[in-house]
Amino acid sequence: MQATHQHLVGLIKASLIAALYVVLTLALVPFSYGPIQFRLSETLNNLVVFNKRYILGLTLGCVIANLWSSLGPLDVIFGSLGTLMMTVISHYLSRLVHKKWQKLTIAVIVCTLSTWSVALELYLISHVPFWATYLSVAIGEFGSMVLGAVVIGIISLKIDLTK
């Protein structure tokens, strides 16, 4: 019975993160899509260094948020696979270090560098220049991730995000 309760609580937490991701993305639609973007919801990617359950929540949130993308179903598929990839890599690499700031730094770096997948998708679908798009999306991602690392780092001082 206890294991079932813990599983349900974990599912609810992942679902809340998915909902928060969608709300943050859609609240700032003009900045959330396209070759120049600052997706505030990406701040939540930092959560994966605390618990792998957030990988599911973030990926599901990205799937739902990308339903509003001008790139259509391709962004739902490939954009969400990009989120899955970057959060899985961030989670597993962060397990190699012990200090919280190191874990968050890994997430910032991995997620920023992983924006190549967004740039490639935009290049193939919208025919925008790859390197300029990669640079602009990476700058937005870096800003979101650093902001998220600070905010989530502070929150983690009061709330145990590993549970």
N, C-alpha and C positions, 0 to 999 in steps of 0.2 A: 504494500500500500504506500509506504514512504517513497519508494522508487518511482511509482506512478505519479505521485504528487510533485516530486522534484522534476520529473520529465515535463509535466504540464506547466510548471512555473518557468522552466527553461524555454518552452515553446511560447509562452506568453511574453517573456522578455524579448525573444527574437522578433515576435510579431510587433511589439511596441517599437522596436528599432526600425523595422520595415515601414511602419506607419509614419514615424518621425522623419525617415529619409524621404518618403513621398511628399509629406507636407513641406519640408524645407526646400525640396526641389521645385515643387509647383508654386510655392509662395514667391519664388524669384525666377519665374519662367524666362524672362528676357536674358538672364545671366546663366541659365542652367543648360542651355543647348547651343550647339554651333561651334565654329572654329575659335571664337573668343568666348571663354566661359569661366565663371567662378561659381561652381556648384557648392553652395554652403553645406549641403547634405553630406558632402565628402568628408567633412570634419568627423563624422561618425565612424569612418574607416579605422580610426585609432582604437576603437573598442576591441578589435580582433586580437590585440596583444594581451588582453586580459582573459578572454574566453572564446573558444572557437564557435560557440553558438551564434555569435554575432555575424559570422560569415553568412549563415543562412538568412538572417534578418536583412543584412545589407544587400545581398544578392536579390532577394525577393523585393525589397524596396526599389532597387534599380530596375527590375523587370516592370514593376507597376508604374514607376515614374517615367520610364521610357515609352510607355504607351502614348504619351503626349508629345513625343519627339517628332520633329518634321521629317526625320529619316525613316519613319515608319517601322514596320516589323523587323527590319534588319538591325535597327538600334536596340530593339527589345532583346534580340538574340545576342548580337555581338557586343553591344555595350554592357549587357549583364554578364556575359562571359568574361569580359575584361575586369569587371568588379570582382567576380568570383576568383579569377586568377590572382589579382593583386592582393586580395584579402587572405587567400590561402597562403601565398608566399610570405606575406607580412607576419601572419600567425606563426608559421613554422620557423622562420628565421628569428623571430623575437624570442623563441624558446631557447635560443643558443646563448642568450645573455641574461643577466639577473637583475640589473638595475632598471627601474621603471623608465628613466629618461633614455636609456639605451634602447629599450623596446619601442618607445614612441618614436625615437629617431629612425629606427629601422622602418617603421610603418610610413613615416613621412617620405623617406628616400624611395622605398619600393613603390609606393603609390604615385609619387611624382614621376619616376622613371617609366612606370607602366602606362603612362598616358599615350605612349606610342600607339597603343591599340585604338584609342579614340581618334588620333590623328590619321591613322591608316584608314579607318572606317570613313572618316570625313573626306579623305583624299579619294578613295574609291567611289564613293557615292556622290559627293558634292563637287568633286574635282577641284578642291582647294589645294594650295601648295602644302606638301607634306611637312617640310621642316619648319615653316613659319607657323603652321597649325600646331605642330608638336610643341614648339616653344611657347605659344600663347596658352595652350591648354595646360602645359606643365607648370607655367607660372601661376595660373589660377588654382591648380591642384596643390601646388606647394603652399600657397597662401591659405587655402582651406585646411590643409593638413597641419600646418604649424599652428593655426588658430585652434584647431581641434585638439592638438597635442597639449596645448596650454590649458584649455578649458577642461578637457577630460582628465588631464593630470591633476588638476585642482579638485575636480569632483571625486577622483579616486582616493583622495586623502580622507574623505568623509564617508564614501560608499565603497564597499568591497565589490568591485566589478568582476571579480573572478568567480563569484558564486552565481 
